[in-house]
């Protein structure tokens, strides 16, 4: 993470996973997950956030992210948070 200004925080993360040991090899493979996030603080207790993430899997035929066989996906998250 990096504090760009007193109100703006930027963050980025990367994760890598490897799976092996499947008897048929269908579930052997690897996954990569990346996310970038921006957070803007309106006050000490209220902020807005925006994040984009991307996941990709590779390897055997069983290495999918959904029942439709997708091997990569991208998501977007946005919100307003207030702490009571």
ROSE-4610 file (N, C-alpha, C; in Angstrom, 1 decimal, always signed):
// ROSE-4610
residu = [X/X/X/X/X/X/X/X/X/X/X/X/X/X/X/X/X/X/X/X/X/X/X/X/X/X/X/X/X/X/X/X/X/X/X/X/X/X/X/X/X/X/X/X/X/X/X/X/X/X/X/X/X/X/X/X/X/X/X/X/X/X/X/X/X/X/X/X/X/X/X/X/X/X/X/X/X/X/X/X/X/X/X/X/X/X/X/X/X/X/X/X/X/X/X/X/X/X/X/X/X/X/X/X/X/X/X/X/X/X/X/X/X/X/X/X/X/X/X/X/X/X/X/X/X/X/X/X/X/X/X/X/X/X/X/X/X/X/X/X/X/X/X/X/X/X/X/X/X/X/X/X/X/X/X/X/X/X/X/X/X/X/X/X/X/X/X/X/X/X/X/X/X/X/X/X/X/X/X/X/X/X/X/X/X/X/X/X/X/X/X/X/X/X/X/X/X/X/X/X/X/X/X/X/X/X/X/X/X/X/X/X/X/X/X/X/X/X/X/X/X/X/X/X/X/X/X/X/X/X/X/X/X/X/X/X/X/X/X/X/X/X/X/X/X/X/X/X/X/X/X/X]
num = [1/1/1/2/2/2/3/3/3/4/4/4/5/5/5/6/6/6/7/7/7/8/8/8/9/9/9/10/10/10/11/11/11/12/12/12/13/13/13/14/14/14/15/15/15/16/16/16/17/17/17/18/18/18/19/19/19/20/20/20/21/21/21/22/22/22/23/23/23/24/24/24/25/25/25/26/26/26/27/27/27/28/28/28/29/29/29/30/30/30/31/31/31/32/32/32/33/33/33/34/34/34/35/35/35/36/36/36/37/37/37/38/38/38/39/39/39/40/40/40/41/41/41/42/42/42/43/43/43/44/44/44/45/45/45/46/46/46/47/47/47/48/48/48/49/49/49/50/50/50/51/51/51/52/52/52/53/53/53/54/54/54/55/55/55/56/56/56/57/57/57/58/58/58/59/59/59/60/60/60/61/61/61/62/62/62/63/63/63/64/64/64/65/65/65/66/66/66/67/67/67/68/68/68/69/69/69/70/70/70/71/71/71/72/72/72/73/73/73/74/74/74/75/75/75/76/76/76/77/77/77/78/78/78/79/79/79/80/80/80/81/81/81/82/82/82/83/83/83/84/84/84]
x = [+0.8/+0.0/+0.9/+0.3/+1.0/+0.0/+0.4/-0.5/+0.0/-0.9/-0.6/-0.7/-1.8/-2.1/-2.7/-3.0/-3.6/-5.0/-5.6/-7.0/-6.9/-5.9/-5.9/-4.9/-5.4/-4.5/-4.6/-3.5/-3.4/-2.9/-3.4/-2.9/-2.9/-2.0/-1.9/-1.4/-2.0/-1.6/-1.5/-0.6/-0.5/-0.3/-1.1/-1.0/-0.8/+0.0/+0.2/+0.1/-0.7/-0.9/-0.6/-0.1/+0.1/-0.5/-1.2/-1.8/-1.3/-0.9/-0.5/-1.0/-0.9/-1.2/-2.5/-3.2/-4.4/-4.0/-4.7/-4.4/-4.5/-5.5/-5.7/-4.9/-4.5/-3.8/-4.8/-6.1/-7.1/-7.1/-6.8/-6.8/-5.5/-4.4/-3.1/-3.0/-2.5/-2.3/-1.9/-2.1/-1.7/-2.7/-2.7/-3.7/-2.9/-3.2/-2.7/-3.8/-3.7/-4.7/-4.1/-4.6/-4.1/-5.2/-5.0/-6.0/-5.3/-6.0/-5.5/-6.7/-6.4/-7.5/-7.1/-8.1/-8.0/-9.0/-8.6/-9.4/-9.3/-10.5/-10.5/-11.2/-10.5/-11.1/-11.8/-13.1/-13.8/-13.6/-13.5/-13.2/-12.6/-12.4/-11.8/-12.6/-13.9/-14.8/-15.5/-15.4/-16.1/-15.2/-15.2/-14.4/-15.1/-14.6/-15.1/-14.0/-14.3/-13.2/-13.6/-12.6/-12.8/-11.7/-12.0/-11.0/-11.3/-10.2/-10.3/-9.5/-10.0/-9.2/-9.3/-8.3/-8.2/-7.7/-8.3/-7.9/-7.8/-6.7/-6.5/-5.9/-6.5/-6.0/-5.5/-4.6/-4.1/-3.7/-3.7/-3.3/-4.3/-4.6/-5.5/-7.0/-7.7/-9.1/-10.0/-9.7/-10.5/-10.2/-9.2/-8.8/-9.7/-10.8/-11.7/-12.2/-12.8/-13.3/-14.8/-15.5/-16.9/-17.4/-18.6/-19.1/-19.2/-19.1/-19.0/-17.6/-16.6/-15.3/-14.4/-14.8/-14.0/-12.7/-11.6/-10.3/-9.7/-10.5/-10.1/-11.3/-11.2/-12.3/-11.8/-12.5/-12.2/-13.4/-13.1/-14.2/-13.9/-15.0/-14.9/-15.7/-15.2/-15.9/-15.8/-16.9/-17.0/-17.9/-17.6/-18.5/-18.2/-19.1/-19.0/-19.0/-18.1/-18.0/-18.0/-18.8/-18.9/-18.7/-17.8/-17.6/-18.3/-19.2/-19.9/-19.2]
y = [-1.2/+0.0/+1.3/+2.3/+3.6/+4.7/+5.6/+6.8/+7.9/+8.1/+9.1/+10.6/+10.8/+12.0/+11.6/+12.6/+12.2/+11.6/+11.8/+11.3/+10.0/+9.9/+8.8/+7.7/+6.5/+5.3/+4.5/+4.0/+3.0/+1.7/+0.6/-0.7/-1.6/-2.6/-3.6/-4.9/-6.0/-7.3/-8.3/-9.3/-10.4/-11.7/-12.7/-14.0/-15.1/-16.1/-17.2/-18.5/-19.4/-20.7/-21.8/-22.9/-24.1/-25.3/-26.1/-27.3/-28.5/-29.6/-30.8/-32.0/-33.2/-34.4/-35.0/-34.4/-35.0/-36.3/-37.4/-38.7/-38.7/-38.0/-37.9/-36.8/-35.8/-34.6/-33.6/-33.8/-32.8/-31.6/-31.8/-30.7/-30.2/-30.5/-30.0/-28.7/-27.7/-26.4/-25.3/-24.1/-22.9/-21.8/-20.9/-19.7/-18.5/-17.4/-16.1/-15.1/-14.3/-13.4/-12.0/-11.0/-9.6/-8.7/-7.7/-6.7/-5.4/-4.3/-3.0/-2.2/-1.4/-0.7/+0.7/+1.6/+3.0/+3.3/+4.0/+4.4/+5.9/+6.6/+8.0/+8.3/+8.9/+9.2/+10.6/+10.6/+11.9/+12.4/+11.5/+11.9/+10.7/+10.8/+9.7/+8.4/+8.6/+7.5/+7.1/+7.9/+7.7/+7.7/+6.7/+6.6/+5.9/+6.1/+5.5/+4.6/+3.5/+2.6/+2.1/+1.8/+1.2/+0.2/-1.0/-2.0/-2.8/-3.3/-4.1/-5.3/-6.5/-7.8/-8.6/-9.4/-10.4/-11.7/-12.8/-14.1/-14.9/-15.7/-16.6/-18.0/-19.1/-20.4/-21.1/-22.0/-22.8/-24.2/-25.1/-26.5/-27.4/-28.5/-29.5/-29.0/-29.9/-29.5/-29.2/-29.7/-29.4/-28.1/-27.4/-26.1/-25.0/-24.8/-23.7/-22.9/-21.7/-20.8/-20.9/-21.5/-21.6/-22.8/-23.2/-24.4/-24.3/-23.0/-22.9/-23.1/-23.4/-23.7/-22.5/-21.3/-20.1/-20.3/-19.8/-19.9/-18.6/-17.5/-16.2/-15.3/-14.4/-13.5/-12.2/-11.1/-9.8/-9.3/-8.7/-8.1/-6.7/-6.0/-4.6/-4.4/-3.7/-3.5/-2.0/-1.4/+0.0/+0.1/+1.1/+1.2/+2.4/+2.7/+3.8/+3.1/+3.5/+2.8/+3.9/+3.6/+4.5/+3.6/+4.0/+3.2/+3.9/+3.1/+3.6/+3.5]
z = [+0.0/+0.0/+0.0/-0.5/-0.5/-0.2/+0.7/+1.0/+0.1/-0.9/-2.0/-1.4/-0.7/+0.0/+1.4/+2.3/+3.5/+3.3/+2.2/+2.0/+1.0/+0.2/-0.8/-0.5/-0.4/-0.3/-1.5/-2.0/-3.1/-2.6/-3.1/-2.7/-3.9/-3.9/-4.9/-4.3/-4.7/-4.2/-5.3/-5.2/-6.1/-5.3/-5.7/-5.1/-6.2/-5.9/-6.8/-6.0/-6.6/-6.0/-7.0/-6.5/-7.3/-6.6/-7.4/-6.9/-7.6/-6.9/-7.6/-6.7/-7.3/-6.5/-7.0/-8.0/-8.5/-9.2/-8.9/-9.6/-11.1/-11.6/-13.0/-13.7/-12.9/-13.4/-13.8/-13.8/-14.2/-13.3/-12.1/-11.1/-10.7/-11.4/-11.2/-12.0/-11.4/-12.1/-11.2/-11.7/-10.9/-11.1/-10.1/-10.2/-9.8/-10.5/-10.2/-10.0/-8.9/-8.5/-8.3/-8.9/-8.8/-8.4/-7.5/-7.2/-7.0/-7.4/-7.2/-6.6/-5.5/-4.8/-4.6/-4.6/-4.2/-3.2/-2.1/-1.0/-0.8/-0.7/-0.5/+0.8/+1.8/+3.1/+3.1/+3.3/+3.4/+4.8/+5.8/+7.2/+7.9/+9.2/+10.0/+9.9/+9.7/+9.8/+8.5/+7.5/+6.2/+5.1/+4.2/+3.0/+1.9/+0.7/-0.5/-1.0/-1.7/-2.2/-3.6/-4.3/-5.7/-5.9/-6.3/-6.5/-7.8/-8.5/-9.6/-9.4/-9.6/-9.4/-10.7/-10.9/-12.0/-11.5/-11.9/-11.5/-12.8/-12.8/-14.0/-13.5/-14.0/-13.7/-14.9/-14.7/-15.9/-15.4/-16.3/-15.9/-16.5/-15.7/-16.1/-16.4/-17.0/-17.5/-16.3/-15.1/-13.9/-13.3/-13.8/-13.2/-13.9/-13.3/-13.8/-12.7/-13.0/-12.0/-11.8/-12.8/-12.8/-13.5/-13.4/-14.0/-15.6/-16.1/-17.5/-18.1/-17.3/-17.8/-17.9/-17.3/-17.4/-16.7/-17.3/-16.7/-16.3/-16.6/-16.0/-15.8/-14.9/-14.7/-14.1/-14.2/-13.7/-12.9/-11.8/-11.0/-10.6/-10.3/-9.9/-8.6/-7.7/-6.4/-6.1/-5.7/-5.3/-4.1/-3.3/-2.1/-1.3/-0.4/+0.6/+2.0/+2.9/+4.2/+5.3/+6.3/+7.5/+8.7/+9.6/+10.8/+11.9/+12.6/+13.8/+15.0]
